[in-house]
Amino acid sequence: MFGIGFPELVVILVLVVLVVGPEQLPGLLRKGLAFMREARRHLSEIKEAVDEQTAPIKEPLQEIEREVRRGSSEITREKAEDKPVDDKP
């Protein structure tokens, strides 16, 4: 998680307990978790909005990709059978 190992996590936790105090730690954790839930919810909404906006162009792009893959597999098959490759428009 964020390139933080267990030893670093322990040091951060000890520093938080020293700075905030053990009495206020549960409230701080609740606020932090609530913030993370809210951030995830917002990110999910943004992702859905982007997906909705890009949906009209995804299908044509996927069709183009399928055509390219079909074309490249035909070329590969022809090379494997030692046939000349025709130029296709």
C-alpha distances in whole Angstrom, upper triangle without the diagonal:
4,5,6,8,10,13,11,10,14,15,14,15,18,19,18,21,23,23,23,25,24,27,25,21,22,23,20,17,20,20,16,16,19,17,14,17,19,17,16,19,20,18,20,23,23,22,25,27,26,26,30,31,30,32,35,34,32,35,37,34,34,37,38,35,37,40,38,37,40,42,40,41,44,45,43,45,48,47,47,50,52,53,53,50,52,51,50,50
4,5,9,12,14,11,11,15,15,13,15,18,18,18,21,23,22,23,25,25,27,25,22,23,24,20,18,21,20,16,17,19,17,15,18,19,16,16,20,20,18,20,23,22,21,25,26,25,26,30,30,30,32,35,34,32,35,37,34,34,37,37,35,37,40,38,37,41,42,40,41,45,45,43,46,48,47,47,51,52,53,53,50,52,50,49,49
4,6,10,12,10,10,14,14,13,16,18,18,19,22,23,23,24,26,26,29,27,24,25,26,23,21,24,23,19,20,23,21,18,21,23,20,20,24,24,21,23,27,26,25,28,30,28,29,33,33,32,34,37,36,34,37,39,36,35,39,39,36,38,41,39,38,41,43,40,41,45,45,43,46,48,47,47,50,51,53,53,50,52,51,50,50
4,7,8,6,7,10,11,10,12,15,15,16,18,20,20,21,23,23,26,24,21,22,24,20,18,21,21,18,18,22,20,18,21,23,20,20,24,25,23,25,28,27,27,30,32,31,32,35,36,35,37,40,39,37,40,42,39,38,42,42,39,41,44,43,41,45,46,44,45,48,48,46,49,52,50,50,54,55,56,56,54,56,54,54,54
4,6,5,6,9,10,11,12,14,16,17,19,20,21,22,23,23,26,25,21,23,25,22,20,23,23,20,20,24,23,20,23,25,23,23,27,28,26,27,31,30,29,32,35,33,34,37,38,38,39,43,42,39,42,44,41,40,44,44,41,43,46,44,43,46,48,45,46,49,49,47,50,53,51,51,54,55,57,57,55,57,56,55,56
4,5,5,6,9,10,10,12,14,15,16,18,20,21,21,21,24,23,20,21,23,21,18,22,23,20,20,23,23,21,23,26,24,24,28,29,27,29,32,32,31,34,36,36,36,39,41,40,41,45,44,42,44,47,44,43,47,47,44,45,49,47,45,49,50,48,48,52,52,50,52,55,54,53,57,58,60,60,58,60,59,58,59
4,5,5,6,9,10,11,13,14,16,17,18,20,20,20,24,23,20,22,24,21,20,23,24,21,22,25,25,23,26,28,27,27,30,31,30,32,35,34,34,37,39,38,39,42,43,43,44,48,47,45,48,50,47,46,50,50,47,48,52,50,48,52,53,51,51,55,55,53,55,58,56,56,59,61,62,63,60,62,62,61,61
4,5,5,6,9,10,11,12,14,15,16,18,19,19,23,22,18,21,22,19,18,22,22,19,20,23,22,21,24,26,24,24,28,29,27,29,32,32,32,35,37,36,37,40,41,41,42,46,45,43,46,48,45,44,48,48,45,47,50,49,47,51,52,50,50,54,54,52,55,57,56,56,59,60,62,62,60,61,60,60,60
4,5,5,6,9,10,10,12,14,15,16,17,17,20,19,16,17,19,16,15,18,19,16,17,20,19,18,21,23,22,22,25,26,25,27,30,30,30,33,35,34,35,38,39,39,41,44,44,42,45,47,44,44,47,47,45,47,50,48,47,50,52,50,50,54,54,52,55,58,56,56,59,61,62,62,60,62,61,60,60
4,5,5,6,9,10,11,12,14,15,15,15,18,18,15,17,19,17,15,19,20,17,18,22,22,20,23,26,25,25,28,29,29,30,33,33,33,36,38,38,39,42,43,43,44,48,47,45,48,51,48,47,51,51,48,50,53,52,50,54,56,53,54,57,58,55,58,61,60,59,63,64,65,66,63,65,64,63,63
4,5,5,6,9,10,11,12,14,15,15,19,18,15,18,20,17,16,20,21,18,20,23,22,21,25,27,25,26,30,30,29,32,35,34,34,37,39,39,40,43,44,44,46,49,48,46,50,52,49,49,52,52,50,52,55,53,52,55,57,55,55,59,59,57,59,62,61,61,64,65,67,67,64,66,65,64,64
4,5,5,6,9,10,10,12,13,14,17,16,13,16,17,14,13,17,17,15,17,20,19,18,21,23,22,23,26,27,26,29,31,31,31,34,36,36,37,40,41,41,43,46,46,44,47,49,47,46,50,50,48,50,53,51,50,54,55,53,54,58,58,56,59,61,60,60,64,65,66,66,63,65,64,63,63
4,5,5,6,9,10,10,11,11,14,13,10,13,15,12,11,15,16,13,15,18,18,18,20,23,22,23,26,27,27,29,31,32,32,35,37,37,38,40,42,42,44,47,47,45,48,50,48,47,51,52,49,51,54,53,52,55,57,55,55,59,59,58,60,63,62,61,65,66,68,68,65,67,66,64,64
4,5,5,6,9,10,10,10,14,14,11,14,16,14,14,18,18,17,18,22,21,21,24,26,25,27,30,31,30,32,35,35,36,38,40,40,42,44,45,46,47,51,50,49,52,54,52,51,55,55,53,55,58,56,55,59,60,58,59,62,63,61,63,66,65,65,68,69,71,71,68,70,69,68,68
4,5,5,6,8,9,11,14,13,11,15,16,14,14,18,18,16,19,21,21,21,24,25,25,26,29,30,30,32,34,34,35,38,39,39,41,44,44,45,47,50,50,48,51,54,51,51,55,55,52,55,58,56,55,59,60,58,59,63,63,61,64,66,65,65,69,70,71,71,68,70,68,67,67
4,5,5,6,7,9,12,10,8,11,13,10,11,14,14,13,15,18,17,18,21,22,22,24,26,27,27,29,32,32,33,35,37,37,39,41,42,43,45,48,48,46,50,52,50,49,53,54,51,53,57,55,54,58,59,58,58,62,62,61,63,66,65,65,68,70,71,71,68,69,68,67,66
4,6,5,5,6,9,9,7,10,12,10,11,15,15,14,17,19,19,20,23,24,24,26,28,29,30,32,34,35,36,38,40,40,42,44,45,46,47,51,51,49,52,55,53,52,56,56,54,56,59,58,57,60,62,60,61,65,65,63,66,69,68,67,71,72,73,73,71,72,71,70,69
4,6,5,8,11,11,10,14,15,13,15,18,18,17,20,22,22,23,26,27,27,29,31,32,32,35,37,37,38,41,42,42,44,46,47,48,50,53,53,52,55,57,55,55,59,59,57,59,62,61,60,63,65,63,63,67,67,66,68,71,70,70,73,74,76,76,73,74,73,72,72
4,6,9,11,10,10,14,14,12,14,17,16,16,19,21,20,21,24,25,25,27,30,30,31,33,35,35,36,39,40,41,42,45,45,46,48,52,52,50,54,56,54,54,57,58,55,58,61,60,59,62,64,62,63,67,67,65,68,71,70,69,73,74,75,75,72,74,72,71,70
4,7,8,6,6,10,10,8,11,14,13,13,16,18,18,19,22,23,23,25,27,28,29,31,33,33,35,37,38,39,41,43,44,45,47,50,50,49,52,55,53,53,56,57,55,57,60,59,58,62,63,62,63,66,67,65,68,71,70,70,73,74,75,75,72,73,72,70,70
4,6,6,6,10,11,10,12,15,15,15,18,20,20,22,24,25,26,28,30,31,32,34,35,36,38,40,41,42,44,46,47,48,50,53,53,52,55,57,55,55,59,60,57,59,63,62,61,64,66,64,65,68,69,67,70,73,72,72,75,76,77,77,75,76,74,73,73
4,6,5,8,10,10,11,14,15,15,17,19,20,21,23,25,26,27,29,31,32,33,35,36,38,40,41,42,44,45,47,48,49,53,53,52,55,57,55,55,59,59,57,59,62,61,60,63,65,64,64,68,68,67,69,72,71,71,74,76,77,77,74,76,74,73,73
4,6,7,8,10,11,13,14,16,17,19,20,22,23,25,26,28,29,31,32,34,35,36,38,40,41,42,44,45,47,48,50,53,54,52,55,58,56,56,59,60,58,60,63,63,62,65,67,65,66,70,70,69,71,74,73,73,76,78,79,79,76,77,76,74,74
4,6,6,6,9,10,11,12,14,16,17,19,20,21,23,25,26,27,29,30,32,33,35,36,38,39,41,42,44,45,47,50,51,49,52,55,53,53,57,57,55,57,61,60,59,62,64,63,63,67,68,66,69,72,71,71,74,76,76,76,74,75,73,71,71
4,6,5,6,9,10,10,12,14,15,16,18,20,21,22,24,26,27,28,30,31,33,35,36,37,39,40,42,43,44,48,48,47,50,53,51,50,54,55,53,55,58,57,56,59,61,60,60,64,65,63,65,68,68,67,71,72,73,73,70,72,70,69,68
4,5,5,6,9,10,11,12,14,15,16,18,20,21,23,24,26,27,29,30,31,33,35,36,37,39,41,42,43,47,47,46,48,51,50,49,53,54,52,53,57,56,55,58,60,59,59,63,64,62,64,68,67,67,70,72,73,73,70,71,70,68,68
4,5,5,6,9,10,11,12,14,15,16,18,20,21,23,24,26,27,29,30,32,33,35,36,38,39,41,42,45,46,45,48,50,49,49,52,53,51,53,57,56,55,58,60,59,60,63,64,63,65,68,68,67,71,72,73,73,70,71,70,68,67
4,5,5,6,9,10,10,12,14,15,16,18,20,21,22,24,26,27,28,30,32,33,34,36,37,39,40,44,44,43,46,49,47,47,50,51,49,51,55,54,53,56,58,57,58,61,62,61,63,66,65,65,68,70,71,71,68,69,67,65,65
4,5,5,6,8,10,10,12,14,15,16,18,20,21,22,24,26,27,29,30,31,33,34,36,37,38,42,43,41,44,47,45,44,48,49,47,49,52,52,51,54,56,55,55,59,59,58,60,63,63,62,66,67,68,68,65,66,65,63,63
4,5,5,6,9,10,11,12,14,15,16,18,20,21,23,24,26,27,29,30,31,33,35,36,37,41,42,40,43,46,44,44,47,49,47,48,52,51,50,53,56,55,55,59,60,58,60,63,63,63,66,68,68,68,65,66,65,63,62
4,5,5,6,9,10,10,12,14,15,16,18,20,21,22,24,26,27,29,30,32,33,35,36,39,40,39,42,45,43,43,47,48,46,48,51,51,50,53,55,54,55,58,59,58,60,63,63,63,66,68,68,68,65,66,64,62,61
4,5,5,6,9,10,10,12,14,15,16,18,20,21,22,24,26,27,28,30,32,33,34,38,38,37,40,43,41,41,44,45,43,45,49,48,47,50,52,51,52,55,56,55,57,60,60,60,63,64,65,65,62,63,61,59,59
4,5,5,6,9,10,11,12,14,15,16,18,20,21,23,24,26,27,29,30,31,33,36,37,35,38,41,39,39,42,44,42,43,47,46,45,48,51,50,50,53,54,53,55,58,58,58,61,63,63,63,60,61,60,58,57
4,5,5,6,9,10,11,12,14,15,17,18,20,21,23,24,26,27,29,30,31,35,36,35,37,40,39,39,42,43,42,43,47,47,46,49,51,50,51,54,55,54,56,59,59,59,62,64,64,64,61,62,60,58,57
4,5,5,6,9,10,11,12,14,15,16,18,20,21,23,24,26,27,29,30,33,34,33,36,39,37,37,41,42,40,42,45,45,44,47,49,49,49,53,54,53,55,58,58,58,61,62,63,62,59,60,58,56,55
4,5,5,6,9,10,10,12,14,15,16,18,20,21,22,24,26,27,28,32,32,31,34,36,35,34,38,39,37,39,42,42,41,44,46,45,46,50,50,49,52,54,54,54,57,59,59,59,56,57,55,53,53
4,5,5,6,9,10,11,12,14,15,17,18,20,21,23,24,26,27,30,31,30,32,35,34,34,37,38,37,38,42,42,41,44,46,45,46,49,50,49,51,54,54,54,57,59,59,59,56,57,55,53,52
4,5,5,6,9,10,11,12,14,15,17,18,20,21,23,24,26,29,30,29,32,35,33,33,37,38,37,39,42,42,41,44,46,46,46,50,51,50,52,55,55,55,58,60,60,60,56,57,55,53,52
4,5,5,6,9,10,11,12,14,15,16,18,20,21,22,24,27,28,27,30,33,31,31,35,36,34,36,39,39,39,42,44,43,44,47,48,47,50,52,52,53,56,57,57,57,54,54,52,50,49
4,5,5,6,9,10,10,12,14,15,16,18,20,21,22,26,26,25,28,30,29,29,32,33,32,34,37,37,36,39,41,41,41,44,45,45,47,50,50,50,53,55,55,54,51,52,50,48,47
4,5,5,6,9,10,11,12,14,15,16,19,20,21,24,26,24,27,30,29,29,32,34,32,34,37,37,37,40,42,41,42,45,46,46,48,51,51,51,54,56,56,55,52,52,51,48,47
4,5,5,6,9,10,11,12,14,15,17,18,20,23,24,23,26,29,28,28,31,33,32,34,37,37,37,39,41,41,42,45,46,46,48,50,51,51,54,56,55,55,51,52,50,47,46
4,5,5,6,9,10,11,12,14,15,16,18,21,22,21,24,26,25,25,29,30,29,31,34,33,33,36,38,38,39,42,43,42,44,47,47,48,51,52,52,51,48,48,47,44,43
4,5,5,6,9,10,10,12,14,15,16,20,21,19,22,25,24,24,27,28,27,29,32,32,32,35,37,37,37,40,42,41,43,46,46,47,49,51,51,50,47,47,46,43,42
4,5,5,6,9,10,10,12,14,15,18,20,19,22,25,24,24,27,29,28,30,33,33,33,36,38,38,39,42,43,43,45,47,48,48,51,53,52,52,48,48,46,44,42
4,5,5,6,9,10,11,12,14,17,18,18,21,23,22,23,26,27,26,28,31,31,31,34,36,36,37,40,41,41,43,46,46,47,49,51,50,50,46,46,44,42,40
4,5,5,6,9,10,11,12,15,16,15,18,20,19,19,23,24,23,25,28,28,28,31,33,33,34,37,38,38,40,42,43,43,46,47,47,46,43,43,41,39,38
4,5,5,6,9,10,10,14,15,14,17,20,19,19,22,24,23,25,28,28,28,31,33,33,34,37,38,38,40,43,43,44,46,48,47,47,44,43,42,39,38
4,5,5,6,9,10,13,14,14,17,19,19,20,23,24,24,26,28,29,29,32,34,34,35,38,39,40,41,44,44,45,48,49,48,48,44,44,42,39,37
4,5,5,6,8,11,12,12,15,17,16,17,20,21,21,23,26,26,26,29,31,31,32,35,36,36,38,41,41,42,45,46,45,44,41,41,38,36,34
4,5,5,6,9,10,9,12,15,14,14,18,19,19,20,23,24,24,26,28,29,30,32,34,34,36,38,39,40,42,44,43,42,39,39,37,34,33
4,6,5,8,10,10,12,15,15,16,18,20,20,22,24,25,26,28,30,31,32,34,36,36,38,40,41,42,44,46,45,44,40,40,38,35,33
4,6,7,9,10,13,14,14,16,18,19,20,22,24,25,26,28,29,30,32,34,35,36,38,40,41,42,44,45,44,43,40,39,37,34,32
4,6,6,6,10,11,11,12,15,16,16,18,20,21,22,24,26,27,28,30,31,32,34,36,37,38,40,42,41,40,36,35,33,30,29
4,6,5,7,10,10,11,13,15,16,17,19,20,21,23,25,26,27,29,31,32,33,35,36,38,39,41,40,39,35,35,33,30,28
4,6,7,8,10,11,12,14,15,17,18,20,21,23,24,26,27,29,30,32,33,35,36,38,39,41,39,38,34,33,31,28,26
4,6,6,6,9,10,11,12,14,16,17,18,20,21,23,24,26,27,29,30,32,33,35,36,38,36,35,31,30,28,25,23
4,6,5,6,9,10,10,12,14,15,16,18,20,21,22,24,26,27,28,30,31,33,34,36,35,34,30,30,28,25,24
4,5,5,6,9,10,10,12,14,15,16,18,20,21,22,24,26,27,29,30,31,33,34,33,32,29,28,26,23,22
4,5,5,6,9,10,11,12,14,15,16,18,20,21,23,24,26,27,29,30,32,33,31,30,27,25,23,20,19
4,5,5,6,9,10,11,12,14,15,16,18,20,21,22,24,26,27,28,30,31,30,29,25,25,23,20,19
4,5,5,6,9,10,10,12,14,15,16,18,20,21,22,24,26,27,28,30,29,28,25,25,23,20,20
4,5,5,6,9,10,10,12,14,15,16,18,20,21,23,24,26,27,29,27,26,23,22,21,18,17
4,5,5,6,9,10,10,12,14,15,16,18,20,21,23,24,26,27,25,24,21,20,18,15,14
4,5,5,6,9,10,10,12,14,15,16,18,20,21,22,24,26,24,24,20,20,19,16,16
4,5,5,6,9,10,10,12,14,15,16,18,20,21,22,24,23,23,19,19,19,16,16
4,5,5,6,9,10,11,12,14,15,16,18,20,21,22,21,20,17,16,15,12,13
4,5,5,6,9,10,11,12,14,15,16,18,20,21,20,19,15,15,14,12,12
4,5,5,6,9,10,10,12,14,15,16,18,20,19,19,16,16,16,14,15
4,6,5,6,9,10,10,12,14,15,17,18,17,17,14,14,15,12,14
4,5,5,6,9,10,11,12,14,15,16,15,14,11,11,11,9,11
4,5,5,6,9,10,11,12,14,15,14,14,11,12,12,12,14
4,5,5,6,9,10,10,12,14,14,14,12,14,14,14,16
4,5,5,6,9,10,11,12,11,11,9,10,12,11,14
4,5,5,6,9,10,10,9,9,6,9,10,11,14
4,5,5,6,9,10,10,11,9,12,14,14,17
4,5,5,6,9,9,11,10,12,15,15,18
4,5,5,6,5,7,6,9,12,13,17
4,5,5,6,7,7,11,13,15,19
4,5,8,10,11,14,17,18,22
4,6,9,10,13,17,18,22
4,7,9,12,15,18,21
4,6,9,13,15,18
4,6,10,12,16
4,7,9,13
4,6,10
4,7
4
